[in-house]
């Protein structure tokens, strides 16, 4: 019968055991601390932790106290039913033997004989419901282990199992995080290399277009080449705003639209381009068409919307997460939309790019000037 003082002492010992085992910074230290604490609490000098090795079919002593040099980490026991720790492993239950020397049920292992062991008590260690190994205490005097002692050792084994499971989970999480970080770093490096090559290619295209523009004889040809260069610039600016999240590359639209509009030259005073955009990331393959549409619409307003006094072009970009849609509007307070220019692209390019986005392009009527609205699907 366990008295109150013994129960209080056990509770304190259990708390200490849990704390010390949990503080270990490695699995080996965890197991060694556990063996030492069991020896201290039970006042039994010989304690060992055995780990089941499926590939060897045995139980290796991986930690312990009271054993001669060369035992821990080297000596193993059978995992069969004639081995006391083996039977505990197989049955998943405590196994006690008052006198291992004469008990025909179990082998008297050499290491036990060398240390004069008489009585043994084994309890299984489970990790995540699987048999991990055995916790064993051995005495050099004949001992009849009481139910309280068997229960206490089983609780210590459970704590060891839980601590091992927690360490395994932490290690798996750390490995996964490390692998994820390494993969992300490698991906970002590759994407930045591709980004750099793309920028070089775009710069080469602009150089060739500039050369052709200088050699062109007609004003209309030079104007068209200039428009193409503006579109190439819009693509290059999108690459400048690239950020990398997980395995995807996104463009920060607020910075992109501001940079894009800042690089559109009004070519005459009095024209102001204002940008009001939500801070949102859009995949590169969607941001580039949006940027080209903005370039087309703003450029058209710059060229054709205003009289000599100039005016304001407003670019607005909003995200509506409730309906999963992005909306871009370009508005000017100029003379309004006139008939399509012969030979010009007009809204043709913008409509084609809208189709790539799976969006819709509309031109609502306004009291003054021109308003064009682009809406396209957006996912957070």
Secondary structure as UniProt FT lines:
FT   HELIX           4..22
FT   HELIX           27..42
FT   STRAND          46..53
FT   TURN            54..57
FT   STRAND          58..65
FT   TURN            69..70
FT   TURN            72..74
FT   STRAND          76..78
FT   TURN            81..82
FT   HELIX           84..91
FT   STRAND          95..97
FT   TURN            100..102
FT   TURN            104..105
FT   HELIX           110..114
FT   TURN            115..116
FT   STRAND          119..127
FT   TURN            128..129
FT   STRAND          130..139
FT   HELIX           147..215
FT   HELIX           219..240
FT   STRAND          242..245
FT   TURN            246..247
FT   STRAND          248..252
FT   HELIX           253..262
FT   TURN            269..270
FT   STRAND          271..277
FT   STRAND          281..283
FT   HELIX           284..304
FT   TURN            308..309
FT   STRAND          311..320
FT   TURN            321..324
FT   STRAND          325..332
FT   TURN            342..343
FT   TURN            346..347
FT   HELIX           348..357
FT   STRAND          360..362
FT   STRAND          370..377
//
